[in-house]
Amino acid sequence: VPEVKESLLIGVVGLGARGLEAVRRLSTIPGARVAAVCDSDRTRAAAVAAERAAAGAPPNVFSGPEGWRALCAEADLDLVYVTAPWLMHVPVALAAMASGKHVAVEVPAALTVEDCWALVEASRKSSRACVQLENCCYGEIELLAKNLADMGMLGTLVHAEGGYVHRLFGPGCPPDEMWRAEWNMSHRGNQYATHALGPICMMLGIGVSDRLDHLVSLECAPFDFSGFARENGLEPREGMMGDHNTTLIRTVKGRSILLRHDVASIRHRSRGLHLQGTLGVMNDDPFRIAWTSRENGGAEEWLDPEALKLVREAYRHPLWKMYCERARTVDKHGGMDWLMDFRLVTALREGSKPDTDVYDLAEWCSIAELSERSVDMRGSSVSIPDFRST
Ligand SMILES: NC(=O)c1ccc[n+]([C@@H]2O[C@H](COP(=O)([O-])OP(=O)(O)OC[C@H]3O[C@@H](n4cnc5c(N)ncnc54)[C@H](O)[C@@H]3O)[C@@H](O)[C@H]2O)c1
């Protein structure tokens, strides 16, 4: 039996909205210890370190724009946890693996196909885990859908839909983070695909029994986003993000996936999961299920609210059953962030394989560049690389 590491020592890079939450959350995970923190902003790094010190667990502190290099070189750390802005993800991940650390990277871990390959190569060469922190894989509804699929309740899965629809950059909508809007000023396509695609890939067995093959992508004009840009001193330009991107993927086995990305339009926030199988269908927004039976032969009616409630309880994912009460108390996203961290820390402490790997990361992240290429070619088909090939 492999020995379980008593404490997994973690260094967190980037202590903004997401990083601060991560430090607080990781501090509640059994066997996890935040041993180092880093932010380019000295005051922010010092404040987070002081908070941990007050809780009796002072971390080493690194700061300045290059502080992450020293954190990655720290001899004692086991895992570097990256919650910095997008363009810092790959440099930090490569430095962490080069000095023998596992690395976990916020979404999107990479934005170009070249960077996806660089992470794959580095993880292979160093034999270190390089995983994406795709919390939506652990959402209650996503895990319920996966459980229904794994138990065969929906039959053979044929089609899935999901999206990131969250108004960050509309007119009259002051930004929290300009670095992200600036990236969107010069990139079309779905630059934030993984919240929808990650869970769908887990449901469809992508990387296990199927693979993403090719995509087409189409985008409307920046009706709302150009208003946001003007209000925030950014000149609208050719090649900036349109308000709504729709990307369609076909898998090698012939299943289809539809992804939406819309961070500008006035709409309620939604991941809009829809999972269609030969025996039934599950919808997240609104939550509905229909499945065929001997009696109805066709699944043309949604289950009534009472039956739906019973199904939701009966098919709740075992992980969610086991940990949701605990997870909900520390997590702004209803428990999925805690569950994601708990699974990762436990796997690394036990020396077992985390739930996702660098190939999943690469496959999901490659959609940013590939969908942009397709949009630029008026929706032409673009092949998705097989990152698992040797
Ligand atoms: N999974 C989710 O649900 C979710 C939610 C929000 C954000 N995110 C992701 O989390 C990441 C961070 O987003 P955020 O909203 O916390 O951003 P943020 O702007 O609030 O925080 C980023 C932090 O990184 C620091 N930073 C910048 N350059 C640095 C450097 N060179 N070295 C060290 N620190 C540096 C900044 O000072 C800031 O404190 C992004 O990848 C974002 O897409 C994920």
The ligand as a Tripos MOL2 file, in Angstrom:
@<TRIPOS>MOLECULE
LIG
   44    48     1     0     0
SMALL
NO_CHARGES

@<TRIPOS>ATOM
      1 N1        -13.0540   28.5590  -11.8580 N.am      1 LIG1
      2 C1        -13.7870   29.6390  -11.6080 C.2       1 LIG1
      3 O1        -14.9380   29.5480  -11.2320 O.2       1 LIG1
      4 C2        -13.1630   30.9780  -11.7910 C.ar      1 LIG1
      5 C3        -13.8290   32.1390  -11.3570 C.ar      1 LIG1
      6 C4        -13.1830   33.3730  -11.5280 C.ar      1 LIG1
      7 C5        -11.9260   33.4270  -12.0950 C.ar      1 LIG1
      8 N2        -11.3220   32.2750  -12.5120 N.ar      1 LIG1
      9 C6         -9.9690   32.2880  -13.0760 C.3       1 LIG1
     10 O2         -9.0520   32.5450  -12.0110 O.3       1 LIG1
     11 C7         -7.9340   33.2770  -12.5000 C.3       1 LIG1
     12 C8         -7.7540   34.5520  -11.6850 C.3       1 LIG1
     13 O3         -8.9090   35.3350  -11.8090 O.3       1 LIG1
     14 P1         -9.2850   36.4410  -10.7050 P.3       1 LIG1
     15 O4        -10.6820   36.8370  -10.9930 O.co2     1 LIG1
     16 O5         -8.9240   35.9660   -9.3570 O.co2     1 LIG1
     17 O6         -8.3090   37.6240  -11.1520 O.3       1 LIG1
     18 P2         -7.8270   38.8860  -10.2860 P.3       1 LIG1
     19 O7         -7.4450   39.9350  -11.2550 O.co2     1 LIG1
     20 O8         -8.8370   39.1780   -9.2160 O.co2     1 LIG1
     21 O9         -6.5290   38.3130   -9.5200 O.3       1 LIG1
     22 C9         -5.3150   38.0720  -10.1690 C.3       1 LIG1
     23 C10        -4.2090   38.2700   -9.1560 C.3       1 LIG1
     24 O10        -2.9760   37.8940   -9.7740 O.3       1 LIG1
     25 C11        -2.0110   38.8580   -9.4350 C.3       1 LIG1
     26 N3         -0.9320   38.8570  -10.4200 N.ar      1 LIG1
     27 C12        -0.8550   39.4730  -11.6240 C.ar      1 LIG1
     28 N4          0.3310   39.2390  -12.2040 N.ar      1 LIG1
     29 C13         1.0210   38.4320  -11.3560 C.ar      1 LIG1
     30 C14         2.3270   37.8680  -11.3670 C.ar      1 LIG1
     31 N5          3.1810   38.0890  -12.3680 N.pl3     1 LIG1
     32 N6          2.7080   37.1190  -10.3060 N.ar      1 LIG1
     33 C15         1.8720   36.9100   -9.2640 C.ar      1 LIG1
     34 N7          0.6460   37.4480   -9.1880 N.ar      1 LIG1
     35 C16         0.2220   38.1810  -10.2200 C.ar      1 LIG1
     36 C17        -2.7670   40.1860   -9.3800 C.3       1 LIG1
     37 O11        -2.0800   41.1580   -8.6100 O.3       1 LIG1
     38 C18        -4.0620   39.7300   -8.7230 C.3       1 LIG1
     39 O12        -3.9750   39.7820   -7.3150 O.3       1 LIG1
     40 C19        -8.2180   33.4960  -13.9900 C.3       1 LIG1
     41 O13        -7.6100   32.4890  -14.7220 O.3       1 LIG1
     42 C20        -9.7230   33.3740  -14.1000 C.3       1 LIG1
     43 O14       -10.1450   32.9830  -15.3930 O.3       1 LIG1
     44 C21       -11.9200   31.0610  -12.3530 C.ar      1 LIG1
@<TRIPOS>BOND
     1     1     2 1
     2     2     3 2
     3     2     4 1
     4     4     5 ar
     5     4    44 ar
     6     5     6 ar
     7     6     7 ar
     8     7     8 ar
     9     8     9 1
    10     8    44 ar
    11     9    10 1
    12     9    42 1
    13    10    11 1
    14    11    12 1
    15    11    40 1
    16    12    13 1
    17    13    14 1
    18    14    15 2
    19    14    16 1
    20    14    17 1
    21    17    18 1
    22    18    19 2
    23    18    20 1
    24    18    21 1
    25    21    22 1
    26    22    23 1
    27    23    24 1
    28    23    38 1
    29    24    25 1
    30    25    26 1
    31    25    36 1
    32    26    27 ar
    33    26    35 ar
    34    27    28 ar
    35    28    29 ar
    36    29    30 ar
    37    29    35 ar
    38    30    31 1
    39    30    32 ar
    40    32    33 ar
    41    33    34 ar
    42    34    35 ar
    43    36    37 1
    44    36    38 1
    45    38    39 1
    46    40    41 1
    47    40    42 1
    48    42    43 1
@<TRIPOS>SUBSTRUCTURE
     1 LIG1         1 GROUP 0 **** ****
